[in-house]
Amino acid sequence: MKRFFTAALAFVLLTSMIGCQSATQNISKYPETDIQGVVSWGAGGGLDNNSRALVPHVEKLLGKSIIMTNRTGASGSIALQYAYEQKSDGYTLLFAAEGVQTFKVSGANDKDFDDFIPILLFLETPGVIVVAQDSPYQTLEDLFNACLESPGKLRMATTGAGGLPDMLGSMARVAVGIETNNIPFEGDAAAVTAVMGGHADFTMVGLTSAEQNIKGGAVKALATITREPLDKFPGVPSVLQIYPEYENYLPWSSFHGVYVKKDTPKEIVALLTDAFKKGWESEEYQKYIQESGSLPLGISGEEASRYADNWKRITSYILYDSGADVSNPEDFGIKRIGE
C-alpha cells in the first residue's frame, strides 16, 4: 500500500512538472496563432483610427496578424467586460480610451484599468469644441452664453456617460456652469457627424475625431481645450484664453492605449510591450501622430499606470463636483490630487 501511495505521488509530481514545462514551452512560442484586438469604440472614431494605424507596424514584429474588431456600447464597458472574460494568455488585446477610468464611480462597470496591464499608452489627444459651419454660435462666448441663458436647451452630441464628450461637458459645467441636453451617439466620429447634420448644436470631442472635418470646412472649431492655442489651427483660441475658470483643470487630454488582462505571463507582457513600443517608434506612426493633432506618449508599465491613475483622480472629481450621477470617488479609495 505504501509503495502504491509513493508511486501515485511520484506520478502526480511528474505530471505537474510536465504541465509546467508545457506551459513554459507555449509561452516561449508565443504568439502561435493570430491575436484578437478588441476596440471599445466605433469604427472611424479617434481610438479606432489611432489603433488601426499602429497595428500593422506591430504585426510585422510579432509575425502574426492582430484581427481588429469593434465591440461598441455602454461607453466602452462592453469591450472591457469581454476582454476581462477572456483568458490571460496574451491572445486578446483591449484597445481602450481613458473613460474606462471612470467606470467605478459612474457605475458602468466594477472594473477599470486596475484590472489590466498597460502594454502601451500610445498618444494623448486634446479636446476641441465644434459647431456646424452655419451655426448661429460663431464664438465660444456665443455658445456658452446661450447655454447659460437657456439651461438644458442646447443639444450636445455625446458618446454616453463616461465618454470623452461627457467628461468635457462635465468640465465645462464645473468651470463655467453651463447645462446642456446631452444626446448620445456611437463614438466621437458619429457625434461630429450629428453636428454636421443638424442633429446636435455642438459637441466636444478629441481633436483626432474632428480635425479632418475642421480642415475641410464641414465644422467650425470654437476653441481647443488646452492651455495655449495650437499652431496647426491658427485663429482658433484655447478655452483658457476665454474662460480663466478652466485653470484648475488643465492640462487635460484623452489618451489611448492597448492592454492585456492582469495575470498575463510576464514574458508575454514583455514581448508585447517591446513589439508595440518599436511599432510606435516607427517613422510612419510618429508622422501619423503629428498629422493627427495628437501628442505622443509611448509609455508602459508602472509609468503608464501612474499616468492613468492620476487622470482617474482628476476626472472622477470633475464628474462628482459637476453633479453628474456618479458615486463619491472616496468610496472607491480615489483621492483628490494633492491629498
Secondary structure, 3 states (H helix, E strand, C coil): CHHHHHHHHHHHHHHHHHHHHHHHHHHHCCCCCCEEEEECCCCCCHHHHHHHHHHHHHHHHHCCCEEEEECCCHHHHHHHHHHHHCCCCCCEEEEEEHHHHHHHHHCCCCCCHHHEEEEEEEEEECEEEEEECCCCCCCHHHHHHHHHHCCCCCEEEECCCCCHHHHHHHHHHHHCCCCCEEEECCCHHHHHHHHHCCCCCEEEEEHHHHHHHHHCCCEEEEEEECCCCCCCCCCCCEHHHHCHHHHHHCCCCEEEEEEEECCCCHHHHHHHHHHHHHHHHCHHHHHHHHHHCCEEEEECHHHHHHHHHHHHHHHHHHHHHCCCCCCCHHHHCCCCCCC
